[in-house]
Every structure is written in C-alpha cells, then in structure tokens.
C-alpha cells in the first residue's frame, strides 16, 4: 500500500489557490531575477571559477528564502520554482514561468501525472 502523504499545513479550494497564486508567482519571479543578477555579475570565466562557491551559496540562500516565503502561505515547495497547493484530493500544481495555475495531479502521480484544469 502506498505511503500516505504527510499532513499538510493547509487545504486550498481552487479559488483560494488562485487567489494566492499572484503572490507566489511574484515571489518566484523576484527570486529568479535575484539569481539572474548574480549570474550577470560575473564578468569572465576566471571570475566564475574564483567566485563559484560564493555564488552557489548566494543562490542557495535565495532559493531557501523563496521556499520559506512560499511555504509560509501554506503552499508546498516541491522543487526549485515548483509549487503545489494541497486540495485535499491532490495538488494544484505550478512551475515557473507558467502564467496561470492550470494543472492538477494526484498525491501518488506527482508532477509527471499533471493534468490540465478546465
């Protein structure tokens, strides 16, 4: 028998998930821009090589802060820029840079089993 999911912080109706989506999207876009700024701050391959650890630590800090912000809304962070809203029957699922919250998947199927929400 498959293992049951952990008890979630929050169950969302579709309307509740859609209402929180703009904030999740904006938090994610801001974090992506921060990481892009890090990447663009590197002038050469030599600089990249010497700053690799520093840049990776900064990237990890940005991703951790983003995940904490998104989780504080009751959403579940399933990967970098991948967010689920627990519906009680499965998850409304979004991945940056999708423009809308328009997929659902069951608890057991995960991201690979996403189906469009009509």
Residue pairs with C-beta under 8 A, 6 or more apart in sequence:
2 108
4 107
5 107
8 74
8 76
8 86
9 71
9 74
10 74
10 75
10 86
11 86
11 87
11 88
12 20
12 74
12 85
12 86
12 87
12 92
13 87
14 87
14 92
14 117
16 85
17 85
17 87
17 92
17 101
18 101
20 73
20 74
20 75
20 85
21 94
21 100
21 101
23 73
24 70
24 73
24 75
24 83
24 94
25 94
25 96
27 66
27 69
27 70
28 66
28 70
28 81
28 83
28 96
29 96
29 97
31 62
31 63
31 65
31 66
31 81
32 81
32 96
32 97
34 62
35 59
35 62
35 63
38 55
38 58
38 59
38 62
39 55
42 48
42 51
42 55
48 55
63 80
66 77
67 77
70 77
70 83
71 77
74 85
75 83
75 84
75 85
76 83
76 84
76 85
76 86
76 91
77 83
78 84
78 93
78 111
79 111
81 95
81 96
82 93
82 94
82 95
82 96
82 111
83 93
83 94
83 95
84 91
84 92
84 93
84 94
85 91
85 92
85 93
85 101
87 104
89 106
90 104
90 105
90 106
90 107
90 109
91 104
91 105
91 106
91 107
92 101
92 103
92 104
92 117
93 103
93 104
93 105
93 111
93 114
94 101
94 102
94 103
95 111
101 117
102 116
102 117
103 114
103 115
103 116
103 117
104 114
104 115
104 116
104 117
105 111
105 112
105 113
105 114
105 115
106 113
